[in-house]
Amino acid sequence: MRIGHGYDAHCFAPGRRLVLGGVEIPHEFGMAAHSDGDVLIHALCDALLGAAGLGDIGRHFPDSSADFKDIDSRILLRRVVALLEESALSISNADVTVIAQVPRLKPYVVAMQKCLAEDLNLNVNRVNIKATTTEGMGFTGRKEGIAAHAVVLLKEFRD
């Protein structure tokens, strides 16, 4: 078994869509990013890549590449899952915490879990998403952006 942890954060930016866990969420700001800025998926990709010993999301999908400009992060996640399969690794479960003062995420958590479970080829009960605030502290508390932590468990398999 292998355990991985990922973290990502982006600041809010006007004129952008807010996408978290593959779900578009109505909000006055989106994330400043080269891709769609889905911090939840980016943290998850880093956790998966880290557990597999395959580096991080920037190594595989550099923000210096035009190929990834405004890309849907679910595409990146599916590519990471394919890399895991090539490395004879399967995903056991994923646990993600999103840190955001705004917007309130509870109404979107189930839809996010379904998106991620589909992309990870898992039952939805193996994908857990939690949302929390920082009670007004730090950059998320000042409503400047959103952060996410992800933890995953991978299993090695043999043909």
C-alpha positions, 0 to 999 in steps of 0.5 A, a space after each residue: 500500500 502507498 499513501 499520498 498527500 496533496 495540497 493546492 491553493 489559488 486566489 480568486 480572480 474576476 471573469 473566471 468560472 469557479 470549478 471545484 471537484 469538476 462541478 461548476 459553482 455559481 460565484 462572483 469569482 473563479 480561480 486565477 490559474 493556467 488551467 480551470 483552477 480546480 484546487 480540489 482536483 489539483 490536490 488530488 492529482 498531487 496526492 495520487 502522483 506522490 503516492 505513486 512516486 511520480 512527482 507532482 502535477 507541475 511535472 506532468 502538466 506544466 503551466 508553461 505549456 499552452 496545451 494545458 491553458 484553461 484545460 478541464 482538470 478532470 482531463 488531468 485527473 483521468 491522465 493521472 489515473 492512466 499513469 497509475 494503471 501503467 504503474 500497476 497501482 489502483 486507488 483504494 480511496 480518496 479523502 479531500 478537505 476544501 478550505 473556503 470561507 466562500 462560497 458555501 460548498 455543502 450543496 455541491 459535495 455529492 455532485 463533486 463526489 460523483 464526478 471524482 468517483 467516475 474519474 477515479 473508477 471508484 464507488 462513490 463511497 470511496 471518495 470523501 469530500 469535506 468542506 471547512 472554513 478558517 473562521 475568518 483567519 488567513 487568506 481563505 478566511 479573508 475570502 482571497 482564495 480557496 485551498 484543498 488537501 487530499 489524502 489517498 491510499 493506493 494498492 499495488 497489483 500484479 497481472 
